[in-house]
Amino acid sequence: MTAAEVLDAALDAAIGAGLLALAAARTASDPSLKAEQCLQAVPHLVLAVALASADLH
């Protein structure tokens, strides 16, 4: 695998983890639990942005 392919795979994983956290929030019945689960998605989405903006050159 090239460095770009590894970066792409890591980006996909980070986005997937963030989306899974948001999907869990969607099914929560308590509003404060929904908010907590949405906040759990934030680190994954921040990582995805960092990976997407990484310059390998």
VENKA-V396529 format. One record per helix or strand. SS is the DSSP state (a for helix, b for strand). FROM is the first residue (numbers start at 1). LEN is the number of residues. If there is no record, write none. Layout:
SS,FROM,LEN ; SS,FROM,LEN
This chain:
a,3,25 ; a,31,23
